[in-house]
Amino acid sequence: MKTLVVSPKISIDKHKKINFHIDQDLSNFLNRLKVKIIPVVLKNNKLDLNSVKYADGLILAGGGDISKKHKNKVNQIRDNYEKKLFKYYYNRNKPILAICRGFQLIADIHGIKLEKINNHVRKFHSLKIDRSKFIKDKILKVNSYHDYCIKDLPKNFIKVSNTKDGSIEIAEHKSKKILCLMFHPERKMKSKKNILKSIKNFF
């Protein structure tokens, strides 16, 4: 069984303790992937890399905005340890799946500007898949839950699919095993079984 690190949403309680949140949709999705989840461990709000070194891959989960677009303590803490997770798995050539916010974070790490976009929250799109290494379907019918979009990519990434308004919905690294999705594969959509199969094969 593969072991994955999942970096989910966080909150800070009244005792100033950080709590991790994996919502029901994501939990059900992970169960269907049939993987073992290794939790992220923070010490003094900083990532303990010893806690994740035995995992086979990484999922940068969605939910919320990066701190550049919504600056608060929760987003800053999450950005800091997710950037370290990305660098750690990137340098070790282990698979990385980035979902929505995770995709935005990777774009930001590479200096790509996020653009405000309308009509991408609680919407559905039909995507034409072009030259993907990881997705075998020609068409995917997906959801959309984001206020910011990516219209340019770092030079080491390629576009796999975009919507009519230019929002890049799927991208892949040219040489590493990195798959970026702007939609949420764990949430309701018509092509959920198809993308689940592709993600299983990806890991």
Residue pairs with C-beta under 8 A, 6 or more apart in sequence:
1 34
1 35
1 36
2 35
2 36
2 56
2 57
2 203
3 35
3 36
3 37
3 38
3 54
3 55
3 56
4 30
4 33
4 35
4 36
4 37
4 38
4 55
4 56
4 57
4 58
4 59
4 203
5 37
5 38
5 39
5 40
5 52
5 55
5 57
5 58
5 59
5 85
5 89
6 22
6 26
6 30
6 37
6 40
6 58
6 59
6 61
7 40
7 58
7 59
7 60
7 61
7 78
7 81
7 82
7 85
7 102
8 20
8 21
8 22
8 23
8 26
8 61
8 63
9 20
9 21
9 22
9 23
9 61
9 63
9 64
9 78
10 18
10 19
10 20
10 21
10 74
10 77
10 78
11 18
11 19
11 21
11 74
12 18
12 19
12 73
12 74
12 77
13 19
18 42
18 45
18 77
20 39
20 40
21 63
22 30
22 61
23 63
25 184
25 186
25 187
26 61
26 186
28 186
29 185
29 186
29 196
30 37
30 186
32 196
33 196
33 199
33 200
33 203
34 200
35 203
38 51
38 52
38 54
38 55
39 51
40 47
40 51
40 52
40 81
40 85
41 47
41 48
41 50
41 51
41 52
42 48
42 77
42 81
45 77
45 80
46 80
46 81
47 80
47 81
47 84
47 85
49 84
49 88
52 58
52 85
52 88
55 94
56 94
56 95
56 203
57 89
57 94
57 95
57 96
57 97
57 203
58 85
58 86
58 89
58 94
58 95
58 96
58 97
59 96
59 97
59 98
59 99
59 102
60 82
60 85
60 86
60 96
60 97
60 98
60 99
60 101
60 102
60 103
60 105
60 106
61 99
61 101
61 102
62 99
62 100
62 101
62 102
62 145
62 184
63 100
63 101
64 70
64 74
64 75
64 78
64 101
65 75
65 101
65 104
65 147
65 148
66 75
66 79
66 101
66 104
66 105
66 108
66 114
67 75
67 76
67 78
67 79
68 108
68 114
69 104
69 114
69 147
69 148
79 105
82 102
82 105
83 105
83 109
86 96
86 105
86 106
86 109
89 95
89 96
90 96
90 176
90 178
93 176
93 177
94 177
95 177
95 178
95 179
95 202
95 203
96 176
96 177
96 178
96 179
97 179
97 181
97 199
97 202
97 203
98 105
98 106
98 178
98 179
98 180
98 181
99 181
99 184
99 185
99 186
100 145
100 146
100 181
100 182
100 183
100 184
102 180
103 150
103 171
103 180
103 181
103 182
104 114
104 146
104 148
104 150
106 178
106 180
107 114
107 150
107 153
107 154
108 114
110 154
110 157
111 154
112 150
112 152
112 153
112 154
113 152
114 148
114 149
114 150
115 148
115 149
115 150
115 151
116 147
116 148
116 149
117 146
117 147
117 148
117 149
117 165
117 167
119 165
120 144
120 145
120 146
120 147
120 149
120 167
121 144
121 145
121 146
121 147
122 143
122 144
122 145
123 143
123 144
124 141
124 142
124 143
124 144
124 189
124 190
125 141
125 142
125 143
125 144
125 163
125 169
125 183
126 139
126 140
126 141
126 142
127 139
127 140
127 141
127 142
127 161
127 162
127 163
127 169
127 170
128 138
128 139
128 161
129 135
129 137
129 138
129 139
129 140
129 160
129 161
129 170
130 159
130 160
130 161
131 158
131 160
132 160
132 161
132 170
132 172
133 172
134 172
134 179
134 198
134 201
134 202
135 160
135 170
135 195
135 198
136 198
137 191
137 194
137 198
139 191
140 161
140 191
140 194
140 195
141 189
141 190
141 191
142 169
142 183
142 189
142 191
142 195
143 183
143 184
143 187
143 188
143 189
144 182
144 183
145 183
145 184
145 187
146 182
149 165
149 166
149 167
149 168
149 182
150 167
150 168
150 171
150 182
151 166
151 167
151 168
153 159
153 168
153 171
156 173
156 174
156 175
157 171
157 172
157 173
157 174
157 178
157 180
158 171
158 172
158 173
158 174
159 168
159 170
159 171
160 170
160 171
160 172
161 168
161 169
161 170
162 168
162 169
163 169
167 182
168 182
169 181
169 182
169 183
170 179
170 180
170 181
170 182
171 180
172 178
172 179
172 180
177 202
179 199
179 202
181 195
183 189
185 192
185 195
185 196
185 199
189 195
